[in-house]
Amino acid sequence: FVMNRMRMQDDHLKTIREKFDGSVRAVVPLFDQEVRGTVMLGKAATALFAQ
């Protein structure tokens, strides 16, 4: 499941980079679960601003 999800994400990221060349400022990593609720939002924020 995770490998398929990562491949799908890679395809989407490639499309985003092509369409928004130079405009992408950060990429949030793929988590084991969806970002829902304050706990997961906190984890996403930590990952985003740690870069």
C-alpha positions in Angstrom: 0.0 0.0 0.0 2.7 2.5 1.0 4.8 1.9 -2.0 1.9 2.4 -4.4 0.9 5.5 -2.5 4.5 6.8 -2.7 4.5 6.2 -6.5 1.2 8.0 -6.9 2.6 10.9 -4.8 5.7 11.0 -7.0 3.6 11.3 -10.1 1.6 14.1 -8.6 4.7 15.9 -7.4 6.3 15.7 -10.8 3.1 17.3 -12.3 3.1 20.1 -9.7 6.8 20.9 -10.3 6.2 21.1 -14.0 3.1 23.3 -13.8 4.4 25.5 -11.0 8.1 25.7 -11.9 10.0 27.4 -9.1 6.9 28.2 -7.1 6.8 25.2 -4.8 8.3 26.3 -1.5 8.0 23.1 0.6 6.8 19.6 0.5 5.2 17.9 3.5 6.2 14.2 3.8 3.8 11.4 3.4 2.5 10.2 6.8 1.2 6.8 7.8 -2.2 8.3 8.1 -4.1 11.3 6.8 -3.5 14.7 8.4 -6.7 15.1 10.4 -7.1 16.6 13.8 -4.8 18.8 15.8 -2.2 16.0 16.6 -1.6 15.2 13.0 -1.7 18.9 12.0 1.0 19.5 14.6 3.2 16.7 13.1 2.7 18.2 9.7 3.6 21.6 10.9 6.8 20.3 12.6 7.8 18.5 9.4 7.1 21.5 7.3 8.9 24.1 9.4 11.9 21.8 10.3 13.2 22.1 6.7 
